[in-house]
Amino acid sequence: MANLYSETSRRERVNENLVPKEETIKFLLDYSKALSVIDYNKMKFEALLN
């Protein structure tokens, strides 16, 4: 499985419709940085620190 993701994509093999926009990548990274998961007595709480 690791071998599948270790190679870089070649331009000729990448479908242009599947390439995400930079805004989408930035949104997902910012969201993941702001998300906090808190474990408390076998319960999980998700908090968006914004």
Secondary structure, 3 states (H helix, E strand, C coil): CHHHHHCCCCHHHCCHHHCCCHHHHHHHHHHHHHEEEEEECCEEEEEECC
